[in-house]
Amino acid sequence: ILIKWYQDNKRDLPWRRTKNPYLIWISEIILQQTRVAQGYDYYQRFVKRFPDVFSLAAADEDEVMKYWQGLAIILVPVIYMLLRVAWPMPEVFLKHIKRCWL
């Protein structure tokens, strides 16, 4: 019954139409502390500017925070910092990321 209800009533959301782990990851971070209605526009703007983990890791922290401004989520600065600390990554790991996330 629940599966049938979901199939009939699910919302068409961009992170449900992709298998890209990065895009799903960003949506999960946004939806941790906000409603879909509020997070949807943030998600669209954020992934338009930072379409992959490489563009996010290469970005200036102030710019990342500008795109995240308004969401009461502290995870993004932490994730951004982890990406920056891990950059440049070993070549083997980069190949894996490119294969899985792009």
N, C-alpha and C positions, 0 to 999 in steps of 0.2 A: 504494500500500500504506500509506504513512504517513498519508494523509488518511483512509483507511478506519479505521485504528487510532485516530486522533484522534477521529473521529466516534463510535466505539464506546466510548472510554475517557475522554473529556474530563470534567473535573469541572464541576459546576454552580456557577459562581461569579458573584456579583452584577455584577461589572464586565464580564462577558461577555454579560450580559442587557441592557445599556444602550448607547445611542449617545451619551450625554452625555459630552462631552470632559472636563469637570471630574472626574466620578467615575472615569473611566478614568485620568486624570492622577494622581489621588490613589492609585489602586491601583498605578500604575507607580512612584510614589515609594516606597511601602511595600515593594513587591516588589524594589526595587533591592538591598536588603541583608538581606532576611529571607525565610524560607520562607513559603509560602502558609498552612500550618497556624498559624503564629504571627501572620502579618499579617492574617488574616481578621477576627479579633475587633477588632483596632485599626481596620481599615477600617470595620467596621460602626459602631463608636462614633463615629469621627471624622466620617463623613458624616451620621450622625444629628444630631450637634450643629452641623456646618458643611455643610449640604446644597448650598451653592453658593459660588461665588467671592466673592460679596458678603458673605455671613455670615462667611466666613473673613477677608476684608479688614477687616471692621468689628470683629472680635473683639479682645479684650485678649490681648497676647502671652503672658502667664502662663497664661491659660486654654488657649490653643492648645498650649502646651508641656505642660500637664497631660494633655491628650488624647493627646499624642504620647509621653509618658513611657514608657520601657521599650523603645522601639525605638532601636537604635543608628544613627540616621540623622540626619545634619546638614543635609540638604537642606531640610527643612521650615522651620527658622528663616530660612534664606536666602530661600526663596520667600515666606514670610510678610512678611519685611522688604521685598522687592520690591513686594509688593501694597500695603503700607502707604505706601511712598514714592510709588508711582504713583497713590495715591488723593488727591483725586478725579481721575478720569480725564476726558479730553475727552468731551463728550457723544456724538460720533460713535462713539468707541471703545466707550462704554458700550452704545450701541444694538447694536453688532455683538456684543458679549459676550452681551447678553440674547438676541439672536436665535440665536446659535450654542451657548451653554452652558446655556440654561435650557429 
